């Protein structure tokens, strides 16, 4: 008898939790639907993708709503030639707000090979990983070097001037 009461209580708790979760999801979904209905000329994700691909011709990996320079935007992540680029499309004006290819060309002054050589001057070893990365508009090379002793050293090197921004030593 006690076991039945316990099971009934557990089942009731699960149903209640499921109901709360469903209600929260339905409310969020309803708010998104109301926003679109209230602004029938609003930019859709598909339109944002098309606009972003006029800036960077590649494969769309992801799209999210975000705030960029105080504006409501779709952040469209596009993969091209093995690199990811974020294009921000203004939801109201339906215009791309940035050109990541142009930004990259303006900010990347050294090659990946040059960045690796800078890191290797600091630590003798073998480069195990090397890639160009962008964070908030600043380009850096992430370089990992493995020494003969098995120690891994990671470098962040400015792609603009070759300056070592950060160095981490892992034992």
C-alpha positions as semicolon CSV with decimal commas, in nm:
position;residue;x (nm);y (nm);z (nm)
1;X;0,000;0,000;0,000
2;X;0,281;0,240;0,091
3;X;0,454;0,151;-0,232
4;X;0,139;0,244;-0,433
5;X;0,111;0,581;-0,258
6;X;0,477;0,651;-0,321
7;X;0,439;0,561;-0,692
8;X;0,123;0,776;-0,725
9;X;0,308;1,069;-0,563
10;X;0,605;1,024;-0,793
11;X;0,381;1,005;-1,099
12;X;0,190;1,318;-0,993
13;X;0,519;1,504;-0,941
14;X;0,645;1,403;-1,284
15;X;0,320;1,511;-1,449
16;X;0,332;1,845;-1,270
17;X;0,695;1,905;-1,372
18;X;0,613;1,812;-1,731
19;X;0,318;2,049;-1,729
20;X;0,532;2,337;-1,603
21;X;0,797;2,265;-1,869
22;X;0,537;2,248;-2,144
23;X;0,375;2,571;-2,024
24;X;0,711;2,754;-2,025
25;X;0,790;2,626;-2,376
26;X;0,443;2,716;-2,504
27;X;0,469;3,066;-2,355
28;X;0,812;3,127;-2,517
29;X;0,691;2,990;-2,850
30;X;0,375;3,202;-2,830
31;X;0,580;3,518;-2,760
32;X;0,797;3,449;-3,066
33;X;0,487;3,393;-3,280
34;X;0,328;3,716;-3,150
35;X;0,647;3,912;-3,229
36;X;0,645;3,786;-3,588
37;X;0,272;3,848;-3,621
38;X;0,305;4,200;-3,478
39;X;0,574;4,281;-3,734
40;X;0,472;4,104;-4,057
41;X;0,760;4,267;-4,250
42;X;1,019;4,134;-4,003
43;X;1,331;3,969;-4,138
44;X;1,314;3,590;-4,143
45;X;1,605;3,355;-4,077
46;X;1,600;3,248;-4,442
47;X;1,624;3,610;-4,560
48;X;1,907;3,674;-4,314
49;X;2,094;3,371;-4,449
50;X;2,057;3,495;-4,807
51;X;2,178;3,844;-4,717
52;X;2,475;3,704;-4,520
53;X;2,575;3,478;-4,811
54;X;2,604;3,782;-5,037
55;X;2,883;3,895;-4,801
56;X;3,050;3,555;-4,745
57;X;2,972;3,288;-5,002
58;X;2,987;2,967;-4,803
59;X;2,785;2,717;-4,603
60;X;2,564;2,844;-4,321
61;X;2,649;2,652;-4,003
62;X;2,431;2,836;-3,752
63;X;2,201;3,135;-3,713
64;X;2,098;3,305;-3,388
65;X;1,933;3,627;-3,279
66;X;2,177;3,857;-3,103
67;X;2,265;4,219;-3,026
68;X;2,550;4,374;-3,228
69;X;2,658;4,734;-3,167
70;X;2,327;4,798;-2,993
71;X;2,116;4,661;-3,281
72;X;1,899;4,352;-3,292
73;X;2,052;4,119;-3,550
74;X;2,072;3,770;-3,683
75;X;2,425;3,638;-3,631
76;X;2,487;3,409;-3,927
77;X;2,787;3,177;-3,895
78;X;2,922;3,078;-4,236
79;X;3,198;2,827;-4,309
80;X;3,420;2,903;-4,608
81;X;3,750;2,736;-4,696
82;X;3,775;2,573;-4,352
83;X;3,720;2,895;-4,157
84;X;3,413;3,031;-3,979
85;X;3,290;3,384;-4,035
86;X;3,014;3,569;-3,848
87;X;2,796;3,804;-4,051
88;X;2,555;4,027;-3,858
89;X;2,230;4,113;-4,038
90;X;2,016;4,394;-3,893
91;X;1,662;4,267;-3,835
92;X;1,504;4,607;-3,899
93;X;1,704;4,744;-4,193
94;X;1,764;4,398;-4,344
95;X;2,127;4,492;-4,416
96;X;2,455;4,323;-4,334
97;X;2,640;4,530;-4,074
98;X;2,987;4,385;-4,126
99;X;3,215;4,222;-4,380
100;X;3,431;3,966;-4,199
101;X;3,642;3,894;-4,510
102;X;3,738;4,261;-4,535
103;X;3,798;4,279;-4,158
104;X;4,025;3,976;-4,181
105;X;4,221;4,123;-4,472
106;X;4,275;4,445;-4,274
107;X;4,381;4,273;-3,952
108;X;4,585;3,971;-4,059
109;X;4,936;4,085;-4,147
110;X;5,139;3,773;-4,069
111;X;5,100;3,421;-4,201
112;X;5,032;3,110;-3,998
113;X;5,388;2,992;-4,079
114;X;5,533;3,319;-3,940
115;X;5,323;3,281;-3,623
116;X;5,449;2,925;-3,580
117;X;5,810;3,046;-3,616
118;X;5,753;3,311;-3,347
119;X;5,621;3,043;-3,110
120;X;5,904;2,803;-3,194
121;X;6,161;3,074;-3,103
122;X;6,013;3,066;-2,751
123;X;5,978;2,688;-2,717
124;X;6,167;2,417;-2,905
125;X;5,944;2,134;-3,019
126;X;5,690;2,034;-3,279
127;X;5,380;2,231;-3,375
128;X;5,084;2,000;-3,306
129;X;4,804;2,246;-3,381
130;X;4,789;2,582;-3,551
131;X;4,485;2,785;-3,651
132;X;4,367;3,139;-3,706
133;X;4,088;3,242;-3,471
134;X;3,872;3,554;-3,444
135;X;3,732;3,682;-3,117
136;X;3,535;4,006;-3,102
137;X;3,696;4,133;-3,421
138;X;4,056;4,058;-3,318
139;X;4,245;3,786;-3,504
140;X;4,495;3,563;-3,327
141;X;4,680;3,246;-3,412
142;X;4,634;2,961;-3,164
143;X;4,958;2,760;-3,172
144;X;5,025;2,442;-2,972
145;X;5,378;2,303;-2,943
146;X;5,482;1,967;-2,799
147;X;5,839;1,950;-2,659
148;X;6,060;1,638;-2,664
149;X;5,995;1,612;-2,289
150;X;5,620;1,585;-2,354
151;X;5,532;1,932;-2,230
152;X;5,265;2,115;-2,427
153;X;5,285;2,492;-2,465
154;X;5,003;2,700;-2,610
155;X;5,050;3,043;-2,765
156;X;4,808;3,314;-2,872
157;X;4,987;3,532;-3,126
158;X;4,845;3,852;-3,271
159;X;4,780;3,807;-3,642
160;X;4,826;4,181;-3,689
161;X;5,174;4,232;-3,545
162;X;5,311;3,892;-3,432
163;X;5,306;3,990;-3,065
164;X;5,267;3,702;-2,816
165;X;4,937;3,779;-2,645
166;X;4,933;3,475;-2,416
167;X;5,149;3,172;-2,338
168;X;5,031;2,872;-2,135
169;X;5,251;2,585;-2,024
170;X;5,084;2,249;-1,955
171;X;5,267;1,975;-1,766
